[in-house]
Amino acid sequence: MCSHAIEKTSVTGSGKGTKGWFSLSTACVCFDHPYFTPLERTLNIDFIDEASGPEARVAVELSPDSARALMRSIQLALEAG
């Protein structure tokens, strides 16, 4: 069963898609079935610019272990900076 539980937050940054770089306004995060990754569940993150439409989107699907490792790496990088 899909959880459809999505955490949404405002972000400031940039993403690169098929047409080059674009501004980001929102990140949507959920732990649910992936679209592509061959796992039962993944942490799915969509970085988007809501004002620019579907072309301004970067999607990521991570295994739970990869997501936890990424969280630790982000925390360490922020603390080091």
Buried (B, 14 or more C-beta within 10 A) or exposed (E): EEEEEEEEEEBEEEBEBEEEEBEBBBBBBBBBBBEEBEEEBBBBBBBBBEEBEEEBBBBBBBBEEBBEEBEEEEEEEEEEE
